Each structure stands twice: as structure tokens, then as C-alpha cells.
Amino acid sequence: MIQYIKPVKVQTGTIVTPPDKSISHRSAMFAAISDEKSLIHNYSPAADPQSTLSCLKQLGVKIEVNGTGVQIYGAGRDGLRIPEMPLDCGNSGTTMRLLGGIVGGAGIRCELIGDASLSARTMKRIIDPLNKLGCRIKGKNGDYAPLHVSPHDGLNGMRYPLPIASAQLKSAVLLAGLFSDEPVEVIEHVLSRDHTERLLNLKSENFGNGKIISSSSSHVIPSQNYTVPGDFSAAAFWLVSGTIHQNASLLLKHTGINPSRIAALRILEEMGASIHVENSKMEGKEPVADLRVESAELSSIDLDPAFIPNCIDELPVLMVAMCFAEGTSKITGAEELRHKETDRLSAMAEILTLAGASVELEKDGITIHGKRNFKPKAALFPSYHDHRMAMAAAILATKSLKKSEILDAECTAISYPDFWSHLDQISS
């Protein structure tokens, strides 16, 4: 599918941000291994969280879907069954890594597979600590999907310092720990998104500038009864778009503002963005609010690498914002972007270059020479079959003086099925 992007002069209106993917994944998995029934409202219809539901059904979990409501009858820790077919995680790294922790900890004989993109992403970062814990997981060539999981002889307790700031790695180890009679502790020196410990009510203690989170088989897994907040990672595209357009006023309803997720908001504010947080409240364990963004003039930023773990998914669209910020912006410490659905550092460097931006690609980051009056060239932008590349290119292309095209634009369904209709809705 080719998506045509027309120049946009005005952006106004209200968007209900799509359900949070990270929370949707976790709510379903945690409900599946709870001993109780859960009713999750506003579950994400995107392809990735739907892959999670499909895998859980194959594991014998009873799930009823009614619109965006999902009722899950918890099977408990001991109720998962051996699937008859491989568990297809599709394009979802979250599904494979977190579910790997669950089936690895439970000792369920199974195979986890994914599409070509997911199969090219390393799984070594979860395989090694899970096997150290006592799980039995083997990957293709040691590193990649498909993952083969075998029954184990019991799990050990362990204290595991995270080698990188990764919510997926942290979650995989903690989820496996729920099947261990001995405590499993994860030491997090650099904080990452904390949905897992919030939604599971896991014990967490301060540890230097980080924290220690622990799990074990004695921990009671709570039911998951709440409304999933809007996805901040999706809202970030509109925060940037509303900022860089001269005549813009956008309201993003019911958006998650978990402090471990909103580094991009703080970065945009530091650059000069006009973003207002309204109607804040709690939805279960998660804070939500309406976000109002209006046109603003941006200045460049030298991004502190400490922000990277909590804005890793938003970095591509932040690079778009940097093109319209006066001065030279730098991102360093972001090599993790090279291990996503595509090499997002190289991909964004190509997209920005096609648009006429002045950029310099580094091993772990990028330098962008921005101008407030930057006029992107119209172009045929590749998406690399990566949803965030397609959406970042779209926001960039709306500022061009001529029509642009985005290849393989259907990939946005991975995280944001309504992205193109929402773009039309607010643009004139």
C-alpha cells in the first residue's frame, strides 16, 4: 500500500489516542496466569497485542472478546497447556520476550516463532538470563527465533543486574521468577518503563539511582480489571506534529502519562514545545490525562543519554522535531535503535536525508542540523515495513510544499490501525 501525504496548513481537533500496546500486552499475560477472572476495557486492536491474545488462547487460556473489552479467565501458574502448534508472535518483540519468560518459567514445551523481521531481532538478551535461572530455552544459532522451550527441573533464585536498560528484559526475568520458589531479583541501574511491576504489584526498593524489583512463586498475581490508557508512544507523533505546524491546536484524550514513559514530553518541553496536561487521574495503577499541544518555535537540544531508555520508541519522531528546531541537535547512547523492527538510526537518517535535512549518522546516534523554517522536500519515503518509520515520515511529509508518498504504509496497523484516518481528521 502506498499512502499519499498532502501538505498540511492547519492541524486542529481532538484525537482519542489508541490503547497502550505495552499495557495491553501485559494486562492479557498477567490475567492469563492469575487465578481470577479479569475484564480489560479498551484492549488494543493493533496487530501486536492481538498476537499476544492468540498465543494465550493456544496455551489453553479462555478468552472472550466483545468489542474492545476482553474477558480472560485466569488459568493460574499451573493451568497453561502444551500448545499443538508453534506460538506465532507475529512482529511483536514484546510478545516473544515476555511470553518467553512465562512459558520458560512454567516449563511449557513449546516453540515461539515470528515473522521475518522479528526472527532477525536478537533474543539472546532473554535466553541467557532465563537459562541461568533454570529455564531451558534454545534459539536458532543461539540468538534468534524460533525459540524452543523445554520443561525444566526447577528454578533457582538469583539476583540479576540488567546489562542494559530494557523493560522487556526486566519483565521476562521477573515473569519467569513468578514460577520460582526462591526470590528472583532484578537490579535496574537505569530506570525503564515500569508497567510490569505496577500491574503485578511487585515489591520494589530503591537501589542507588535505580531500584531492585523482586518476584517469586509466593507472589499473588492480581486480576487485571481496568481501562487501558491511550498509548503515549502514539500520542508523541501528534505532539510533534502539533508543535511544528504553524496553525495547530490538538487535544489528545485519555493518554497514559506514566512517569517512566513521558521522557519525550519533557524533551519537547525543553526544546520549547507548548504542551499542557489536563484532567489528570488514575486508571487502575496507571496515571492518565488529556494532552493539549499548540504551535511553538523549537530550539535544538543535546539529548542526555539518560533519557534514551524512556523515549526509545519516540526517538524517530523526535528526530523529525529536531529538523524544525533552530540549531544543531545531537542524540547519543541510542545504539538500541539499531535492534528494533529495522535499524531505526539508519532508516531515519535516510528518511531525513530524502527530505533534504542535514544529518550525520553515528554508531550510537545522530546529529541533526535544524532550522525553524525548514521546508522538507517531497519524496517517496520507504517505511522499511516499520510502523514507526512510516508514521515519522508522514509527520515530516505534512510540512512539505508538495505531495509525498510512503511505501508499505499498511505497517502502521502493527501499533496504530487508525493513524491515517486520524491524520486526515485533523488536517486541512
C-alpha positions in Angstrom: 0.0 0.0 0.0 1.3 3.5 -0.9 0.0 6.3 1.2 -0.1 9.8 -0.3 0.6 12.7 2.1 -0.6 16.1 1.1 0.9 19.3 2.5 -1.0 20.4 5.7 -1.6 24.1 6.5 -3.7 23.7 9.6 -4.0 21.0 12.3 -6.8 21.2 14.7 -9.1 18.8 16.6 -9.4 16.1 19.1 -7.9 12.6 18.9 -8.6 9.7 21.3 -5.2 8.1 21.4 -5.2 4.3 20.7 -4.9 1.9 23.6 -1.5 1.5 25.0 0.3 -1.5 23.5 2.7 -2.1 26.4 -0.1 -2.2 28.9 -2.4 -4.3 26.6 0.3 -7.0 26.2 0.9 -7.1 29.9 -2.7 -7.0 31.1 -3.5 -10.1 29.0 -0.5 -12.1 30.0 -0.9 -11.2 33.7 -4.6 -12.0 33.6 -3.8 -15.4 32.0 -1.6 -16.6 34.9 -3.8 -15.1 37.6 -6.2 -17.4 39.5 -9.0 -14.9 38.9 -11.2 -13.6 36.1 -10.2 -10.3 34.6 -12.1 -7.8 32.4 -9.9 -5.5 30.5 -11.5 -2.5 28.8 -10.1 -0.7 25.8 -7.7 -3.5 24.8 -5.6 -2.6 21.8 -6.9 -3.8 18.4 -3.4 -3.4 16.9 -1.7 -6.4 15.4 1.0 -6.9 18.1 -1.3 -7.2 21.2 -3.7 -9.4 19.1 -0.7 -11.7 18.6 -0.5 -12.0 22.4 -4.1 -12.9 22.7 -3.7 -15.6 20.0 -0.8 -17.1 21.8 -2.5 -17.2 25.1 -5.5 -19.0 23.6 -3.1 -21.6 22.2 -1.8 -22.1 25.7 -5.3 -23.0 26.9 -6.4 -19.7 28.3 -10.1 -19.0 27.9 -10.6 -15.5 26.4 -13.8 -13.8 25.3 -13.6 -10.6 23.2 -16.6 -8.2 23.0 -15.6 -5.1 21.0 -12.6 -3.6 22.8 -13.4 -5.4 26.0 -11.5 -8.6 26.7 -12.5 -11.1 29.5 -9.8 -13.5 30.5 -10.4 -16.5 32.7 -7.1 -16.9 34.5 -5.5 -20.3 34.2 -3.2 -19.8 37.0 0.5 -20.6 37.1 -0.2 -24.3 36.7 -3.0 -24.1 34.2 -1.2 -23.4 30.9 -1.2 -26.3 28.5 1.2 -27.5 25.8 0.2 -25.9 22.5 -0.5 -28.0 19.5 1.1 -25.5 17.1 4.0 -23.0 17.4 3.1 -19.8 19.2 3.2 -17.2 16.5 4.3 -13.8 17.9 4.0 -12.1 14.5 6.0 -8.9 14.5 5.8 -8.5 18.3 9.1 -8.5 20.3 7.1 -7.8 23.5 5.0 -10.9 22.9 8.0 -13.1 22.3 10.2 -11.8 25.1 7.6 -11.6 27.8 5.8 -14.8 26.9 9.2 -16.4 26.7 9.6 -15.6 30.4 6.2 -17.1 31.2 6.4 -20.3 29.3 10.1 -20.7 30.2 9.3 -20.2 33.9 6.3 -22.6 33.7 8.4 -25.2 31.8 5.8 -25.5 28.9 7.2 -27.4 26.0 6.6 -25.1 23.0 8.1 -23.2 20.1 7.8 -19.4 19.7 8.0 -18.1 16.1 7.7 -14.7 14.5 7.7 -13.0 11.1 10.9 -12.3 9.2 11.5 -9.0 11.0 11.1 -10.5 14.4 13.2 -13.5 13.5 16.1 -11.2 12.7 16.0 -9.5 16.2 18.3 -10.9 18.8 16.7 -12.9 21.7 20.0 -13.7 23.3 19.4 -11.0 25.9 16.5 -13.0 27.4 17.8 -16.5 26.6 20.9 -16.2 28.7 19.4 -14.9 32.0 16.4 -17.2 31.7 18.6 -20.3 31.3 20.7 -19.1 34.2 17.5 -19.0 36.2 16.9 -22.7 35.3 14.7 -22.4 32.3 15.5 -24.4 29.1 15.3 -22.2 26.1 17.3 -22.6 22.8 17.3 -20.2 19.9 18.3 -20.5 16.3 22.1 -20.1 16.2 21.8 -19.4 19.9 20.4 -15.9 19.4 17.3 -15.8 17.3 13.7 -17.1 16.9 12.3 -19.7 16.7 12.8 -20.3 20.4 12.4 -23.8 21.6 11.3 -24.2 25.3 11.5 -27.4 27.2 10.4 -28.5 30.7 12.9 -27.7 33.5 13.9 -29.4 36.8 13.1 -26.3 38.9 14.2 -22.7 39.0 16.9 -21.1 41.1 16.7 -17.8 42.9 19.0 -15.2 41.5 20.0 -11.6 41.6 20.3 -10.3 38.1 21.8 -6.8 37.3 20.3 -5.6 34.0 23.2 -5.2 31.5 21.1 -2.7 29.5 18.0 -0.6 30.4 15.2 -2.8 28.9 11.7 -3.2 30.2 11.3 -6.3 28.0 14.3 -8.0 29.5 13.4 -6.9 33.0 9.9 -8.2 32.5 10.9 -11.6 31.0 13.1 -12.4 34.1 10.5 -11.2 36.6 7.8 -13.2 34.9 9.9 -16.4 35.0 10.6 -15.6 38.6 6.9 -15.9 39.4 7.4 -19.7 39.0 10.5 -19.9 41.3 10.2 -20.9 45.0 13.3 -18.7 45.6 13.3 -15.0 45.1 14.3 -13.6 41.8 15.7 -10.0 42.0 16.3 -7.7 39.1 18.7 -4.8 39.7 17.9 -1.8 37.4 20.6 0.8 37.5 18.9 2.9 34.7 15.2 3.0 35.1 13.0 1.7 32.3 9.2 1.7 31.9 7.6 0.2 35.0 4.3 -1.2 33.8 5.2 -4.8 34.8 5.9 -4.0 38.5 2.9 -1.6 38.7 0.4 -4.0 37.2 1.7 -7.1 39.2 2.2 -5.1 42.5 5.7 -6.4 42.6 8.0 -5.5 45.5 10.4 -2.7 44.5 13.1 -1.0 46.6 15.4 1.9 45.8 19.0 0.9 45.0 21.3 3.8 44.4 19.9 5.8 41.5 17.9 2.7 40.4 15.9 0.0 42.1 15.6 -3.7 42.9 12.4 -5.5 41.8 11.6 -9.0 43.0 9.2 -11.8 42.2 8.7 -15.4 43.3 6.0 -18.1 43.3 4.7 -16.8 46.6 3.6 -13.6 45.0 -0.2 -13.4 44.4 -0.9 -12.4 40.8 -3.7 -9.8 40.8 -6.6 -9.8 38.4 -6.4 -7.1 35.7 -9.6 -5.1 35.8 -9.2 -1.6 34.4 -9.4 0.5 31.2 -6.2 0.5 29.2 -4.9 4.2 28.8 -4.1 5.8 25.5 -0.7 5.0 24.2 1.8 7.8 24.8 4.1 6.5 22.1 1.3 7.0 19.6 0.4 10.4 21.1 4.0 11.5 20.6 3.5 11.7 16.8 0.7 14.3 17.4 2.7 16.2 20.0 5.4 16.7 17.4 3.0 17.4 14.6 1.1 20.0 16.6 4.3 21.7 17.6 5.9 22.1 14.2 2.8 23.2 12.3 2.1 27.0 12.4 -1.6 26.8 12.9 -2.2 23.9 15.2 -4.2 23.1 18.3 -4.7 19.4 19.2 -6.3 17.7 22.2 -5.2 14.1 22.8 -7.7 12.4 25.1 -7.2 9.8 27.8 -3.4 9.4 27.2 -1.2 7.5 29.6 1.3 9.7 31.4 3.2 7.1 33.4 6.4 8.9 34.5 8.6 6.2 33.1 7.1 6.7 29.6 6.9 10.5 29.1 10.6 11.5 28.6 9.6 12.6 25.1 7.2 15.1 26.5 9.9 16.6 28.8 12.3 16.7 25.9 9.9 18.6 23.7 9.1 21.0 26.5 12.8 21.6 27.0 13.0 22.4 23.2 10.2 24.9 23.6 7.0 23.0 22.9 3.7 24.2 24.3 2.1 21.1 25.9 -0.5 21.2 28.6 -1.5 18.3 30.9 -5.2 18.5 31.8 -7.7 16.3 33.7 -5.2 14.1 35.3 -6.5 11.0 37.1 -5.6 7.3 37.9 -6.8 4.4 35.8 -6.1 1.4 37.9 -2.4 1.6 38.6 -1.7 4.0 35.7 -1.9 7.8 35.5 -3.8 9.3 32.5 -4.6 12.8 31.3 -5.6 14.8 28.3 -2.7 16.5 26.5 -3.2 19.8 24.7 -0.5 20.8 22.2 -0.2 24.1 20.2 2.2 25.6 17.7 5.6 26.6 19.1 9.1 27.5 18.0 11.7 24.9 18.9 15.4 25.2 19.8 18.0 22.5 19.4 18.9 20.0 22.1 21.9 17.9 23.1 19.9 14.9 24.3 21.0 13.4 27.7 21.6 9.7 27.1 19.9 9.0 30.4 16.6 9.9 28.7 17.0 7.3 26.0 15.5 4.2 27.7 12.3 6.1 28.4 11.9 7.6 24.9 13.3 4.8 22.8 10.1 4.4 20.8 9.6 8.1 20.4 13.1 8.9 19.1 12.2 8.6 15.4 9.6 11.3 15.7 11.7 13.4 18.0 14.3 13.4 15.1 11.6 15.0 13.0 11.0 17.7 15.6 14.8 18.3 15.6 14.7 19.2 11.9 12.5 22.1 12.8 14.5 23.2 15.8 16.9 26.1 15.4 20.5 24.8 15.8 22.2 21.5 16.0 20.6 18.7 17.9 22.5 15.5 19.0 21.4 12.1 20.1 23.9 9.7 21.6 23.7 6.5 23.5 20.9 5.2 21.3 22.5 2.1 19.6 19.5 0.1 20.8 17.6 1.7 17.9 19.6 -0.5 15.6 18.0 -3.6 17.0 14.3 -2.7 16.5 12.0 -3.7 13.7 14.6 -2.2 11.4 17.8 -0.3 12.1 16.0 2.8 13.0 19.1 5.0 13.2 20.0 4.3 9.6 16.4 4.3 8.5 15.6 7.7 10.0 18.9 9.1 8.6 17.8 8.1 5.1 14.3 9.4 5.6 15.5 12.8 6.8 18.1 13.0 4.0 15.5 12.3 1.4 13.5 15.2 2.8 16.6 17.5 2.5 17.6 17.6 6.1 21.3 17.9 7.1 22.2 14.9 9.2 25.2 13.0 10.3 24.8 9.3 11.3 26.9 7.9 14.2 27.2 4.4 15.6 25.0 5.2 18.6 23.2 8.3 17.5 22.6 11.1 15.0 23.4 14.8 14.6 20.7 16.9 13.0 21.2 20.5 11.9 17.8 22.1 12.2 16.1 25.3 11.0 12.7 26.6 12.2 11.8 27.4 8.6 12.9 24.0 7.3 10.8 23.0 4.2 11.1 19.3 3.6 11.4 18.1 0.0 8.5 15.9 -1.3 9.8 12.3 -1.7 9.0 8.7 -2.0 9.7 7.6 1.6 10.4 4.0 2.5 8.8 2.6 5.6 11.1 -0.4 5.9 7.9 -2.2 6.9 8.3 -0.5 10.3 5.3 1.2 11.7 7.2 4.0 13.5 9.2 4.8 10.4 6.0 5.1 8.3 4.4 7.4 10.9 7.5 9.6 11.4 7.9 10.0 7.7 4.2 11.0 7.5 4.5 13.7 10.1 7.6 15.0 8.3 5.9 14.9 4.9 2.9 17.0 6.1 5.3 20.0 6.2 6.4 19.6 2.6 5.1 22.0 -0.1 4.2 19.1 -2.4 2.6 15.7 -2.2 4.8 12.8 -0.9 4.4 9.0 -0.9 5.1 6.4 1.8 5.7 2.8 0.8 4.2 -0.2 2.6 2.2 2.2 4.7 -0.1 -0.6 6.0 2.6 -1.5 8.5 1.1 1.2 10.8 -1.5 -1.4 11.8 1.2 -3.0 13.9 0.6 -0.3 16.6 -1.9 2.3 15.3 -4.6 1.0 12.9 -6.3 4.4 12.8 -3.3 6.5 12.2 -4.1 7.5 8.6 -7.7 8.3 9.3 -6.7 10.4 12.4 -4.2 12.3 10.2 -6.9 13.1 7.8 -9.3 14.0 10.6 -7.2 16.8 12.0 -5.6 18.1 8.8 -6.6 20.8 6.3 
